[in-house]
């Protein structure tokens, strides 16, 4: 295989080390009008090409990625796969108003036509239950909950795992089960991208425990910051905030700290100073399994 990190994703170097693949690169040149030209370095012909792309702030990254995938095919790659630790454009999974596009299906359709398989970490799925409902190619999600649970086990005594809204329940319940701790979910009513109302659940039975807010993604930070403030107003100690994906819109990380969070901890699916949990070995293992299946099919053929 040949590992091809997209520009800005070179820091995901453990994936390449764990896979023991040849190292290549994708160069993206921007013309003065911001059009992109893509060039791949490395011997791609006959190899399984593995593109590695961190896809936060995706609008400037996706078109070069699509170009790189097609270029790898033109250069004779046996297959083209994608490792995307964070997969964007999944929140709009149905039209909420007449005339809206469903970006989850539009985006995954583009990727399905560009690559042969995909591996990601904890995609932001709610009304869609699996990636198979979105992709026409093999698409695997690896799960970071055991790693978050391991971090909590090492750093927090007597945790209480809390979800800032109903959409976080799948991660919260999984983490709580792994650390053998109770969990609860806040109520939430959203009235805009940055306006939410949070309802604190009845936590009287858990007095003396350390609150840990957990979610798959923090984007605007509004919901989690509101949950932090509600806990502090109710007399709870400063909570820890854990998330898989550190999307963090402008000011979101600072808003959590200003609300009273004791610490913010994230996985390294998106580079950020809060990264404290490494998921790269999960991705490398998934890629290795995928390419082993590809190799088995080649031998049978």
C-alpha atoms as an extended CHARMM CRD file, in Angstrom:
* protein
*
       301  EXT
         1         1  UNK       CA              0.0000000000        0.0000000000        0.0000000000  PROA      1               0.0000000000
         2         2  UNK       CA              0.9630000000        3.6490000000       -0.2350000000  PROA      2               0.0000000000
         3         3  UNK       CA             -0.1650000000        6.1830000000        2.3860000000  PROA      3               0.0000000000
         4         4  UNK       CA             -1.0910000000        9.6000000000        0.9730000000  PROA      4               0.0000000000
         5         5  UNK       CA             -1.8190000000       12.2750000000        3.5980000000  PROA      5               0.0000000000
         6         6  UNK       CA             -3.6370000000       15.3300000000        2.3040000000  PROA      6               0.0000000000
         7         7  UNK       CA             -2.0530000000       18.7050000000        3.1440000000  PROA      7               0.0000000000
         8         8  UNK       CA             -2.6920000000       19.5310000000        6.7940000000  PROA      8               0.0000000000
         9         9  UNK       CA             -3.1080000000       15.8640000000        7.7540000000  PROA      9               0.0000000000
        10        10  UNK       CA              0.5690000000       14.9360000000        7.9610000000  PROA      10              0.0000000000
        11        11  UNK       CA              0.3120000000       14.9030000000       11.7640000000  PROA      11              0.0000000000
        12        12  UNK       CA             -1.6470000000       11.6350000000       11.4780000000  PROA      12              0.0000000000
        13        13  UNK       CA              1.6790000000        9.8530000000       11.0930000000  PROA      13              0.0000000000
        14        14  UNK       CA              1.0100000000        6.9740000000       13.4860000000  PROA      14              0.0000000000
        15        15  UNK       CA             -1.4580000000        5.5170000000       10.9660000000  PROA      15              0.0000000000
        16        16  UNK       CA              1.3340000000        5.2100000000        8.4070000000  PROA      16              0.0000000000
        17        17  UNK       CA              3.7700000000        3.7700000000       10.9680000000  PROA      17              0.0000000000
        18        18  UNK       CA              1.2900000000        1.1570000000       12.1660000000  PROA      18              0.0000000000
        19        19  UNK       CA              0.4200000000        0.1110000000        8.6060000000  PROA      19              0.0000000000
        20        20  UNK       CA              4.0640000000       -0.1090000000        7.4490000000  PROA      20              0.0000000000
        21        21  UNK       CA              3.0260000000        1.2520000000        4.0690000000  PROA      21              0.0000000000
        22        22  UNK       CA              5.1050000000        3.2010000000        1.5950000000  PROA      22              0.0000000000
        23        23  UNK       CA              5.0000000000        6.9390000000        2.1640000000  PROA      23              0.0000000000
        24        24  UNK       CA              3.7270000000        9.2960000000       -0.4980000000  PROA      24              0.0000000000
        25        25  UNK       CA              2.2920000000       12.7850000000       -0.4560000000  PROA      25              0.0000000000
        26        26  UNK       CA             -0.4200000000       14.9000000000       -2.0070000000  PROA      26              0.0000000000
        27        27  UNK       CA              0.6200000000       18.3960000000       -3.0060000000  PROA      27              0.0000000000
        28        28  UNK       CA             -2.0720000000       21.0180000000       -3.5710000000  PROA      28              0.0000000000
        29        29  UNK       CA             -1.1310000000       24.1840000000       -5.4180000000  PROA      29              0.0000000000
        30        30  UNK       CA             -3.4970000000       27.1500000000       -5.3070000000  PROA      30              0.0000000000
        31        31  UNK       CA             -3.5840000000       29.4550000000       -8.2960000000  PROA      31              0.0000000000
        32        32  UNK       CA             -4.2190000000       33.1790000000       -7.6690000000  PROA      32              0.0000000000
        33        33  UNK       CA             -7.9540000000       32.6480000000       -8.2720000000  PROA      33              0.0000000000
        34        34  UNK       CA             -7.9250000000       29.8580000000       -5.6080000000  PROA      34              0.0000000000
        35        35  UNK       CA             -8.3960000000       26.9890000000       -8.0660000000  PROA      35              0.0000000000
        36        36  UNK       CA             -6.5110000000       23.8900000000       -6.9540000000  PROA      36              0.0000000000
        37        37  UNK       CA             -4.0070000000       21.7200000000       -8.7800000000  PROA      37              0.0000000000
        38        38  UNK       CA             -3.2300000000       18.3300000000       -7.2410000000  PROA      38              0.0000000000
        39        39  UNK       CA             -0.0010000000       16.3290000000       -7.5930000000  PROA      39              0.0000000000
        40        40  UNK       CA              0.7620000000       12.9440000000       -6.0280000000  PROA      40              0.0000000000
        41        41  UNK       CA              4.3400000000       11.9710000000       -5.2310000000  PROA      41              0.0000000000
        42        42  UNK       CA              5.2800000000        8.3420000000       -4.7050000000  PROA      42              0.0000000000
        43        43  UNK       CA              4.8440000000        5.1260000000       -6.6900000000  PROA      43              0.0000000000
        44        44  UNK       CA              1.0810000000        4.6110000000       -6.8530000000  PROA      44              0.0000000000
        45        45  UNK       CA              0.7630000000        2.1920000000       -9.7820000000  PROA      45              0.0000000000
        46        46  UNK       CA             -0.4710000000       -1.2220000000       -8.6600000000  PROA      46              0.0000000000
        47        47  UNK       CA             -0.6560000000       -0.1690000000       -4.9960000000  PROA      47              0.0000000000
        48        48  UNK       CA             -3.6230000000        0.2360000000       -2.6920000000  PROA      48              0.0000000000
        49        49  UNK       CA             -3.6710000000        4.0130000000       -2.1880000000  PROA      49              0.0000000000
        50        50  UNK       CA             -4.7950000000        5.1670000000        1.2620000000  PROA      50              0.0000000000
        51        51  UNK       CA             -5.7180000000        8.8420000000        1.3890000000  PROA      51              0.0000000000
        52        52  UNK       CA             -5.6270000000       10.3330000000        4.9000000000  PROA      52              0.0000000000
        53        53  UNK       CA             -7.6180000000       13.5300000000        5.3500000000  PROA      53              0.0000000000
        54        54  UNK       CA             -8.6690000000       15.5610000000        8.3610000000  PROA      54              0.0000000000
        55        55  UNK       CA            -11.9340000000       17.0410000000        7.0780000000  PROA      55              0.0000000000
        56        56  UNK       CA            -12.8790000000       19.6800000000        9.6190000000  PROA      56              0.0000000000
        57        57  UNK       CA            -13.5790000000       23.0420000000        7.9260000000  PROA      57              0.0000000000
        58        58  UNK       CA            -14.2820000000       20.9250000000        4.8500000000  PROA      58              0.0000000000
        59        59  UNK       CA            -15.1500000000       23.3760000000        2.0960000000  PROA      59              0.0000000000
        60        60  UNK       CA            -11.5140000000       24.0750000000        1.1480000000  PROA      60              0.0000000000
        61        61  UNK       CA            -10.4860000000       20.4390000000        1.5780000000  PROA      61              0.0000000000
        62        62  UNK       CA            -13.0760000000       18.3160000000       -0.1770000000  PROA      62              0.0000000000
        63        63  UNK       CA            -12.4650000000       19.2680000000       -3.8200000000  PROA      63              0.0000000000
        64        64  UNK       CA             -8.6950000000       18.6270000000       -3.6080000000  PROA      64              0.0000000000
        65        65  UNK       CA             -9.4970000000       15.2960000000       -1.9370000000  PROA      65              0.0000000000
        66        66  UNK       CA            -11.7900000000       14.2990000000       -4.8080000000  PROA      66              0.0000000000
        67        67  UNK       CA             -9.1200000000       15.3650000000       -7.2990000000  PROA      67              0.0000000000
        68        68  UNK       CA             -6.4940000000       13.3310000000       -5.4190000000  PROA      68              0.0000000000
        69        69  UNK       CA             -8.6520000000       10.2010000000       -5.4620000000  PROA      69              0.0000000000
        70        70  UNK       CA             -9.1990000000       10.4550000000       -9.2100000000  PROA      70              0.0000000000
        71        71  UNK       CA             -5.5130000000       11.2210000000       -9.7970000000  PROA      71              0.0000000000
        72        72  UNK       CA             -4.5300000000        8.0870000000       -7.8680000000  PROA      72              0.0000000000
        73        73  UNK       CA             -6.7610000000        6.0580000000      -10.1790000000  PROA      73              0.0000000000
        74        74  UNK       CA             -5.2370000000        7.7310000000      -13.2460000000  PROA      74              0.0000000000
        75        75  UNK       CA             -1.8040000000        6.7230000000      -11.9230000000  PROA      75              0.0000000000
        76        76  UNK       CA             -2.8580000000        3.0810000000      -11.7540000000  PROA      76              0.0000000000
        77        77  UNK       CA             -3.7400000000        2.5320000000       -8.0850000000  PROA      77              0.0000000000
        78        78  UNK       CA             -5.2160000000       -0.9190000000       -7.4340000000  PROA      78              0.0000000000
        79        79  UNK       CA             -7.7550000000        0.7080000000       -5.1300000000  PROA      79              0.0000000000
        80        80  UNK       CA             -8.3010000000        4.0410000000       -3.4210000000  PROA      80              0.0000000000
        81        81  UNK       CA             -9.4420000000        4.2470000000        0.1880000000  PROA      81              0.0000000000
        82        82  UNK       CA            -10.0150000000        7.1300000000        2.5690000000  PROA      82              0.0000000000
        83        83  UNK       CA             -9.1800000000        7.5140000000        6.2490000000  PROA      83              0.0000000000
        84        84  UNK       CA            -11.1730000000       10.4930000000        7.5300000000  PROA      84              0.0000000000
        85        85  UNK       CA            -10.9730000000       10.6580000000       11.3500000000  PROA      85              0.0000000000
        86        86  UNK       CA            -13.7120000000       13.2960000000       11.3280000000  PROA      86              0.0000000000
        87        87  UNK       CA            -16.4870000000       13.0420000000        8.7360000000  PROA      87              0.0000000000
        88        88  UNK       CA            -18.3220000000       16.3330000000        8.1440000000  PROA      88              0.0000000000
        89        89  UNK       CA            -21.7220000000       17.2280000000        6.6840000000  PROA      89              0.0000000000
        90        90  UNK       CA            -23.7350000000       14.5990000000        8.5750000000  PROA      90              0.0000000000
        91        91  UNK       CA            -25.9220000000       16.8090000000       10.7890000000  PROA      91              0.0000000000
        92        92  UNK       CA            -28.3490000000       17.6550000000        7.9370000000  PROA      92              0.0000000000
        93        93  UNK       CA            -29.7730000000       14.1680000000        7.5250000000  PROA      93              0.0000000000
        94        94  UNK       CA            -33.2430000000       15.2580000000        6.4050000000  PROA      94              0.0000000000
        95        95  UNK       CA            -34.8420000000       18.4490000000        5.0910000000  PROA      95              0.0000000000
        96        96  UNK       CA            -36.1050000000       20.5840000000        7.9710000000  PROA      96              0.0000000000
        97        97  UNK       CA            -37.6600000000       23.1690000000        5.6570000000  PROA      97              0.0000000000
        98        98  UNK       CA            -39.0420000000       22.8920000000        2.1400000000  PROA      98              0.0000000000
        99        99  UNK       CA            -36.3300000000       23.1170000000       -0.4860000000  PROA      99              0.0000000000
       100       100  UNK       CA            -33.3810000000       22.1760000000        1.7350000000  PROA      100             0.0000000000
       101       101  UNK       CA            -30.7300000000       19.8080000000        0.4490000000  PROA      101             0.0000000000
       102       102  UNK       CA            -29.8590000000       16.7900000000        2.5830000000  PROA      102             0.0000000000
       103       103  UNK       CA            -26.1150000000       17.3650000000        2.8830000000  PROA      103             0.0000000000
       104       104  UNK       CA            -25.4770000000       13.9980000000        4.5720000000  PROA      104             0.0000000000
       105       105  UNK       CA            -26.6270000000       12.1420000000        1.4670000000  PROA      105             0.0000000000
       106       106  UNK       CA            -25.1290000000       14.6340000000       -0.9900000000  PROA      106             0.0000000000
       107       107  UNK       CA            -21.6990000000       14.5220000000        0.6300000000  PROA      107             0.0000000000
       108       108  UNK       CA            -21.5430000000       10.7680000000        1.1660000000  PROA      108             0.0000000000
       109       109  UNK       CA            -22.6800000000       10.2990000000       -2.4210000000  PROA      109             0.0000000000
       110       110  UNK       CA            -19.6710000000       12.2960000000       -3.6110000000  PROA      110             0.0000000000
       111       111  UNK       CA            -17.3180000000       10.1910000000       -1.4940000000  PROA      111             0.0000000000
       112       112  UNK       CA            -18.9340000000        6.9350000000       -2.6340000000  PROA      112             0.0000000000
       113       113  UNK       CA            -18.1480000000        7.8310000000       -6.2270000000  PROA      113             0.0000000000
       114       114  UNK       CA            -14.5960000000        8.9520000000       -5.4280000000  PROA      114             0.0000000000
       115       115  UNK       CA            -13.1610000000        6.1590000000       -3.2580000000  PROA      115             0.0000000000
       116       116  UNK       CA            -13.5680000000        2.3970000000       -2.8590000000  PROA      116             0.0000000000
       117       117  UNK       CA            -13.8320000000        2.2760000000        0.9220000000  PROA      117             0.0000000000
       118       118  UNK       CA            -13.7530000000        4.5830000000        3.9260000000  PROA      118             0.0000000000
       119       119  UNK       CA            -12.8440000000        4.4600000000        7.6160000000  PROA      119             0.0000000000
       120       120  UNK       CA            -13.8490000000        7.1340000000       10.1430000000  PROA      120             0.0000000000
       121       121  UNK       CA            -14.3500000000        7.6550000000       13.8880000000  PROA      121             0.0000000000
       122       122  UNK       CA            -17.7830000000        7.9930000000       15.5100000000  PROA      122             0.0000000000
       123       123  UNK       CA            -19.7420000000        9.7320000000       12.7350000000  PROA      123             0.0000000000
       124       124  UNK       CA            -22.3710000000       12.2130000000       13.8790000000  PROA      124             0.0000000000
       125       125  UNK       CA            -25.4090000000       10.0220000000       13.1050000000  PROA      125             0.0000000000
       126       126  UNK       CA            -28.8080000000       10.4070000000       14.7270000000  PROA      126             0.0000000000
       127       127  UNK       CA            -31.8260000000        9.7330000000       12.5440000000  PROA      127             0.0000000000
       128       128  UNK       CA            -29.6220000000        7.5400000000       10.3260000000  PROA      128             0.0000000000
       129       129  UNK       CA            -28.4570000000        4.4810000000       12.2230000000  PROA      129             0.0000000000
       130       130  UNK       CA            -25.4450000000        3.2630000000       10.2120000000  PROA      130             0.0000000000
       131       131  UNK       CA            -23.0610000000        4.4730000000        7.5230000000  PROA      131             0.0000000000
       132       132  UNK       CA            -24.3920000000        1.7140000000        5.2590000000  PROA      132             0.0000000000
       133       133  UNK       CA            -27.5700000000        3.7820000000        4.8570000000  PROA      133             0.0000000000
       134       134  UNK       CA            -25.5080000000        6.6260000000        3.3810000000  PROA      134             0.0000000000
       135       135  UNK       CA            -22.6470000000        5.0030000000        1.4630000000  PROA      135             0.0000000000
       136       136  UNK       CA            -22.6780000000        2.6860000000       -1.5190000000  PROA      136             0.0000000000
       137       137  UNK       CA            -19.1160000000        1.5700000000       -0.6510000000  PROA      137             0.0000000000
       138       138  UNK       CA            -17.7890000000       -0.2490000000        2.4310000000  PROA      138             0.0000000000
       139       139  UNK       CA            -17.6880000000        2.3850000000        5.1800000000  PROA      139             0.0000000000
       140       140  UNK       CA            -16.5440000000        1.5080000000        8.6910000000  PROA      140             0.0000000000
       141       141  UNK       CA            -16.8530000000        3.5520000000       11.8650000000  PROA      141             0.0000000000
       142       142  UNK       CA            -14.4970000000        2.8280000000       14.7420000000  PROA      142             0.0000000000
       143       143  UNK       CA            -15.5820000000        3.8590000000       18.2160000000  PROA      143             0.0000000000
       144       144  UNK       CA            -13.7260000000        5.9900000000       20.7180000000  PROA      144             0.0000000000
       145       145  UNK       CA            -15.9530000000        5.3260000000       23.7560000000  PROA      145             0.0000000000
       146       146  UNK       CA            -13.5700000000        2.7050000000       25.2230000000  PROA      146             0.0000000000
       147       147  UNK       CA            -10.6950000000        5.1930000000       24.9780000000  PROA      147             0.0000000000
       148       148  UNK       CA            -12.7230000000        7.9510000000       26.6590000000  PROA      148             0.0000000000
       149       149  UNK       CA            -13.7540000000        5.4770000000       29.3420000000  PROA      149             0.0000000000
       150       150  UNK       CA            -10.1150000000        4.4970000000       29.8790000000  PROA      150             0.0000000000
       151       151  UNK       CA             -9.1510000000        8.1630000000       30.2970000000  PROA      151             0.0000000000
       152       152  UNK       CA            -11.9380000000        8.6690000000       32.8570000000  PROA      152             0.0000000000
       153       153  UNK       CA            -10.9140000000        5.5090000000       34.7150000000  PROA      153             0.0000000000
       154       154  UNK       CA             -7.3500000000        6.8180000000       35.0350000000  PROA      154             0.0000000000
       155       155  UNK       CA             -8.1500000000       10.4220000000       35.9570000000  PROA      155             0.0000000000
       156       156  UNK       CA            -11.5470000000       10.6370000000       37.6980000000  PROA      156             0.0000000000
       157       157  UNK       CA            -12.7060000000        9.1260000000       40.9690000000  PROA      157             0.0000000000
       158       158  UNK       CA            -16.4190000000        8.3830000000       41.3710000000  PROA      158             0.0000000000
       159       159  UNK       CA            -17.5340000000        9.8970000000       38.0400000000  PROA      159             0.0000000000
       160       160  UNK       CA            -21.0770000000       10.7860000000       37.0550000000  PROA      160             0.0000000000
       161       161  UNK       CA            -21.3510000000       10.6650000000       33.2580000000  PROA      161             0.0000000000
       162       162  UNK       CA            -23.6870000000       13.3110000000       31.8540000000  PROA      162             0.0000000000
       163       163  UNK       CA            -24.9720000000       13.9640000000       28.3630000000  PROA      163             0.0000000000
       164       164  UNK       CA            -25.7470000000       17.5910000000       27.4220000000  PROA      164             0.0000000000
       165       165  UNK       CA            -28.7460000000       16.5580000000       25.2900000000  PROA      165             0.0000000000
       166       166  UNK       CA            -30.7150000000       13.5270000000       24.1180000000  PROA      166             0.0000000000
       167       167  UNK       CA            -28.5140000000       13.1090000000       21.0400000000  PROA      167             0.0000000000
       168       168  UNK       CA            -25.5220000000       12.2970000000       23.2800000000  PROA      168             0.0000000000
       169       169  UNK       CA            -27.1910000000        9.3600000000       25.0100000000  PROA      169             0.0000000000
       170       170  UNK       CA            -25.5180000000        6.6390000000       22.9200000000  PROA      170             0.0000000000
       171       171  UNK       CA            -22.0110000000        7.8230000000       23.8400000000  PROA      171             0.0000000000
       172       172  UNK       CA            -22.8760000000        8.6250000000       27.4530000000  PROA      172             0.0000000000
       173       173  UNK       CA            -24.5180000000        5.2520000000       28.1110000000  PROA      173             0.0000000000
       174       174  UNK       CA            -21.6220000000        3.3780000000       26.5240000000  PROA      174             0.0000000000
       175       175  UNK       CA            -18.9570000000        5.2640000000       28.5060000000  PROA      175             0.0000000000
       176       176  UNK       CA            -20.9020000000        4.9250000000       31.7680000000  PROA      176             0.0000000000
       177       177  UNK       CA            -21.2220000000        1.1790000000       31.2840000000  PROA      177             0.0000000000
       178       178  UNK       CA            -17.4890000000        0.8290000000       30.6620000000  PROA      178             0.0000000000
       179       179  UNK       CA            -16.5000000000        2.7780000000       33.7990000000  PROA      179             0.0000000000
       180       180  UNK       CA            -19.3160000000        1.2730000000       35.8980000000  PROA      180             0.0000000000
       181       181  UNK       CA            -20.7480000000        4.7000000000       36.7230000000  PROA      181             0.0000000000
       182       182  UNK       CA            -24.2680000000        6.1920000000       36.6740000000  PROA      182             0.0000000000
       183       183  UNK       CA            -25.3340000000        8.4750000000       33.8540000000  PROA      183             0.0000000000
       184       184  UNK       CA            -28.0320000000       11.0490000000       33.1690000000  PROA      184             0.0000000000
       185       185  UNK       CA            -29.1010000000       13.2660000000       30.2820000000  PROA      185             0.0000000000
       186       186  UNK       CA            -29.9520000000       16.9820000000       30.2670000000  PROA      186             0.0000000000
       187       187  UNK       CA            -33.0920000000       18.2550000000       28.5940000000  PROA      187             0.0000000000
       188       188  UNK       CA            -32.5580000000       20.7440000000       25.7720000000  PROA      188             0.0000000000
       189       189  UNK       CA            -34.6480000000       23.0260000000       23.6260000000  PROA      189             0.0000000000
       190       190  UNK       CA            -32.8790000000       24.7540000000       20.7240000000  PROA      190             0.0000000000
       191       191  UNK       CA            -34.1730000000       28.0220000000       19.2760000000  PROA      191             0.0000000000
       192       192  UNK       CA            -31.2270000000       28.8340000000       16.9730000000  PROA      192             0.0000000000
       193       193  UNK       CA            -27.6590000000       27.8640000000       16.1140000000  PROA      193             0.0000000000
       194       194  UNK       CA            -26.3890000000       29.5670000000       19.2770000000  PROA      194             0.0000000000
       195       195  UNK       CA            -29.4960000000       29.6600000000       21.4980000000  PROA      195             0.0000000000
       196       196  UNK       CA            -30.4480000000       26.7260000000       23.7120000000  PROA      196             0.0000000000
       197       197  UNK       CA            -32.3210000000       26.1650000000       26.9570000000  PROA      197             0.0000000000
       198       198  UNK       CA            -30.9700000000       23.4260000000       29.2360000000  PROA      198             0.0000000000
       199       199  UNK       CA            -32.9220000000       21.5290000000       31.8820000000  PROA      199             0.0000000000
       200       200  UNK       CA            -30.9150000000       19.9260000000       34.6630000000  PROA      200             0.0000000000
       201       201  UNK       CA            -32.0190000000       16.3410000000       35.4460000000  PROA      201             0.0000000000
       202       202  UNK       CA            -32.6280000000       15.2120000000       39.0260000000  PROA      202             0.0000000000
       203       203  UNK       CA            -29.1270000000       14.3630000000       40.2490000000  PROA      203             0.0000000000
       204       204  UNK       CA            -29.7730000000       14.2650000000       44.0010000000  PROA      204             0.0000000000
       205       205  UNK       CA            -28.9680000000       10.5510000000       44.2100000000  PROA      205             0.0000000000
       206       206  UNK       CA            -25.4480000000       11.1590000000       42.8530000000  PROA      206             0.0000000000
       207       207  UNK       CA            -24.1920000000       13.7370000000       45.3420000000  PROA      207             0.0000000000
       208       208  UNK       CA            -20.4590000000       13.4450000000       45.9280000000  PROA      208             0.0000000000
       209       209  UNK       CA            -19.6370000000       12.2490000000       42.4270000000  PROA      209             0.0000000000
       210       210  UNK       CA            -17.5520000000       14.2080000000       39.9060000000  PROA      210             0.0000000000
       211       211  UNK       CA            -19.6210000000       15.3340000000       36.9020000000  PROA      211             0.0000000000
       212       212  UNK       CA            -18.1950000000       14.4340000000       33.4800000000  PROA      212             0.0000000000
       213       213  UNK       CA            -19.9900000000       15.8570000000       30.4470000000  PROA      213             0.0000000000
       214       214  UNK       CA            -19.4880000000       13.6900000000       27.3570000000  PROA      214             0.0000000000
       215       215  UNK       CA            -20.5250000000       14.0130000000       23.7230000000  PROA      215             0.0000000000
       216       216  UNK       CA            -19.3260000000       12.9630000000       20.2950000000  PROA      216             0.0000000000
       217       217  UNK       CA            -18.7820000000       16.4770000000       18.9600000000  PROA      217             0.0000000000
       218       218  UNK       CA            -18.4320000000       20.0230000000       20.2300000000  PROA      218             0.0000000000
       219       219  UNK       CA            -19.0500000000       22.5640000000       17.4820000000  PROA      219             0.0000000000
       220       220  UNK       CA            -20.4700000000       25.8710000000       18.6930000000  PROA      220             0.0000000000
       221       221  UNK       CA            -20.0120000000       24.7290000000       22.3120000000  PROA      221             0.0000000000
       222       222  UNK       CA            -23.2940000000       26.4210000000       23.2600000000  PROA      222             0.0000000000
       223       223  UNK       CA            -25.0470000000       23.2910000000       24.5200000000  PROA      223             0.0000000000
       224       224  UNK       CA            -22.1530000000       21.9680000000       26.5860000000  PROA      224             0.0000000000
       225       225  UNK       CA            -21.3740000000       25.4260000000       28.0080000000  PROA      225             0.0000000000
       226       226  UNK       CA            -25.0170000000       25.7870000000       29.0740000000  PROA      226             0.0000000000
       227       227  UNK       CA            -24.8190000000       22.3850000000       30.7860000000  PROA      227             0.0000000000
       228       228  UNK       CA            -21.6380000000       23.4530000000       32.5930000000  PROA      228             0.0000000000
       229       229  UNK       CA            -23.3200000000       26.6370000000       33.8500000000  PROA      229             0.0000000000
       230       230  UNK       CA            -26.3900000000       24.7010000000       34.9950000000  PROA      230             0.0000000000
       231       231  UNK       CA            -24.2350000000       22.3170000000       37.0120000000  PROA      231             0.0000000000
       232       232  UNK       CA            -22.2510000000       25.1200000000       38.6020000000  PROA      232             0.0000000000
       233       233  UNK       CA            -25.4430000000       27.0540000000       39.4490000000  PROA      233             0.0000000000
       234       234  UNK       CA            -26.8070000000       23.9280000000       41.1500000000  PROA      234             0.0000000000
       235       235  UNK       CA            -23.7250000000       23.7090000000       43.3620000000  PROA      235             0.0000000000
       236       236  UNK       CA            -21.8670000000       20.9030000000       41.5830000000  PROA      236             0.0000000000
       237       237  UNK       CA            -18.0780000000       20.9890000000       41.3060000000  PROA      237             0.0000000000
       238       238  UNK       CA            -16.5780000000       22.1580000000       38.0270000000  PROA      238             0.0000000000
       239       239  UNK       CA            -17.2590000000       19.3980000000       35.4840000000  PROA      239             0.0000000000
       240       240  UNK       CA            -14.8620000000       17.7950000000       33.0640000000  PROA      240             0.0000000000
       241       241  UNK       CA            -15.8930000000       18.0410000000       29.4030000000  PROA      241             0.0000000000
       242       242  UNK       CA            -15.0140000000       15.1550000000       27.0810000000  PROA      242             0.0000000000
       243       243  UNK       CA            -15.6800000000       14.8980000000       23.3470000000  PROA      243             0.0000000000
       244       244  UNK       CA            -14.5440000000       12.7790000000       20.4410000000  PROA      244             0.0000000000
       245       245  UNK       CA            -14.3530000000       15.5400000000       17.8260000000  PROA      245             0.0000000000
       246       246  UNK       CA            -12.9270000000       18.9850000000       18.6810000000  PROA      246             0.0000000000
       247       247  UNK       CA            -14.6710000000       20.9200000000       15.9110000000  PROA      247             0.0000000000
       248       248  UNK       CA            -14.7820000000       24.0700000000       18.0820000000  PROA      248             0.0000000000
       249       249  UNK       CA            -16.1760000000       26.9910000000       16.1330000000  PROA      249             0.0000000000
       250       250  UNK       CA            -14.5040000000       30.3170000000       16.9040000000  PROA      250             0.0000000000
       251       251  UNK       CA            -14.5700000000       30.9310000000       20.6480000000  PROA      251             0.0000000000
       252       252  UNK       CA            -16.1820000000       27.5840000000       21.5500000000  PROA      252             0.0000000000
       253       253  UNK       CA            -13.2800000000       26.2280000000       23.5850000000  PROA      253             0.0000000000
       254       254  UNK       CA            -12.9190000000       29.4910000000       25.4720000000  PROA      254             0.0000000000
       255       255  UNK       CA            -16.6810000000       29.5270000000       26.1140000000  PROA      255             0.0000000000
       256       256  UNK       CA            -16.4560000000       26.1600000000       27.8780000000  PROA      256             0.0000000000
       257       257  UNK       CA            -13.6450000000       27.3430000000       30.1030000000  PROA      257             0.0000000000
       258       258  UNK       CA            -15.4350000000       30.6260000000       30.8290000000  PROA      258             0.0000000000
       259       259  UNK       CA            -18.6170000000       28.7090000000       31.7440000000  PROA      259             0.0000000000
       260       260  UNK       CA            -16.6730000000       26.9190000000       34.4780000000  PROA      260             0.0000000000
       261       261  UNK       CA            -15.3960000000       23.6640000000       32.9610000000  PROA      261             0.0000000000
       262       262  UNK       CA            -12.4660000000       22.2750000000       34.9380000000  PROA      262             0.0000000000
       263       263  UNK       CA            -10.8660000000       20.6710000000       31.8850000000  PROA      263             0.0000000000
       264       264  UNK       CA            -11.7000000000       19.9650000000       28.2400000000  PROA      264             0.0000000000
       265       265  UNK       CA            -10.4350000000       16.6770000000       26.7850000000  PROA      265             0.0000000000
       266       266  UNK       CA            -10.8320000000       15.4920000000       23.1860000000  PROA      266             0.0000000000
       267       267  UNK       CA             -9.6050000000       12.7980000000       20.8200000000  PROA      267             0.0000000000
       268       268  UNK       CA             -7.1140000000       13.6810000000       18.1130000000  PROA      268             0.0000000000
       269       269  UNK       CA             -9.5170000000       13.3040000000       15.1870000000  PROA      269             0.0000000000
       270       270  UNK       CA             -9.0530000000       17.0720000000       14.7010000000  PROA      270             0.0000000000
       271       271  UNK       CA             -5.8490000000       18.7500000000       15.9290000000  PROA      271             0.0000000000
       272       272  UNK       CA             -6.4830000000       20.9660000000       18.9600000000  PROA      272             0.0000000000
       273       273  UNK       CA             -4.6930000000       21.7740000000       22.2370000000  PROA      273             0.0000000000
       274       274  UNK       CA             -7.3780000000       19.7720000000       24.0790000000  PROA      274             0.0000000000
       275       275  UNK       CA             -6.3530000000       16.5160000000       22.3550000000  PROA      275             0.0000000000
       276       276  UNK       CA             -5.3930000000       13.9730000000       25.0040000000  PROA      276             0.0000000000
       277       277  UNK       CA             -6.7100000000       10.6920000000       23.5510000000  PROA      277             0.0000000000
       278       278  UNK       CA             -5.0680000000        9.0660000000       20.5180000000  PROA      278             0.0000000000
       279       279  UNK       CA             -7.3750000000        7.2090000000       18.1000000000  PROA      279             0.0000000000
       280       280  UNK       CA             -4.8840000000        6.6090000000       15.3080000000  PROA      280             0.0000000000
       281       281  UNK       CA             -4.2760000000        2.9540000000       16.2000000000  PROA      281             0.0000000000
       282       282  UNK       CA             -8.0220000000        2.2900000000       15.8810000000  PROA      282             0.0000000000
       283       283  UNK       CA             -7.9570000000        3.7070000000       12.3650000000  PROA      283             0.0000000000
       284       284  UNK       CA             -4.8210000000        1.7980000000       11.3850000000  PROA      284             0.0000000000
       285       285  UNK       CA             -6.3320000000       -1.4770000000       12.6140000000  PROA      285             0.0000000000
       286       286  UNK       CA             -9.4990000000       -0.8560000000       10.5880000000  PROA      286             0.0000000000
       287       287  UNK       CA             -7.4890000000       -0.0730000000        7.4420000000  PROA      287             0.0000000000
       288       288  UNK       CA             -5.3990000000       -3.2030000000        7.9370000000  PROA      288             0.0000000000
       289       289  UNK       CA             -8.5520000000       -5.3330000000        8.1610000000  PROA      289             0.0000000000
       290       290  UNK       CA             -9.9990000000       -3.6840000000        5.0690000000  PROA      290             0.0000000000
       291       291  UNK       CA             -6.8570000000       -4.2100000000        2.9740000000  PROA      291             0.0000000000
       292       292  UNK       CA             -6.5370000000       -7.8030000000        4.1880000000  PROA      292             0.0000000000
       293       293  UNK       CA             -9.9830000000       -8.4560000000        2.7580000000  PROA      293             0.0000000000
       294       294  UNK       CA             -8.9480000000       -6.7620000000       -0.4990000000  PROA      294             0.0000000000
       295       295  UNK       CA             -5.8350000000       -8.9610000000       -0.6430000000  PROA      295             0.0000000000
       296       296  UNK       CA             -7.8700000000      -12.1230000000        0.0040000000  PROA      296             0.0000000000
       297       297  UNK       CA            -10.1820000000      -11.2620000000       -2.9050000000  PROA      297             0.0000000000
       298       298  UNK       CA             -7.1730000000      -10.6730000000       -5.1510000000  PROA      298             0.0000000000
       299       299  UNK       CA             -5.7610000000      -14.1070000000       -4.2670000000  PROA      299             0.0000000000
       300       300  UNK       CA             -9.0940000000      -15.7950000000       -4.9990000000  PROA      300             0.0000000000
       301       301  UNK       CA             -9.2490000000      -14.0030000000       -8.3480000000  PROA      301             0.0000000000
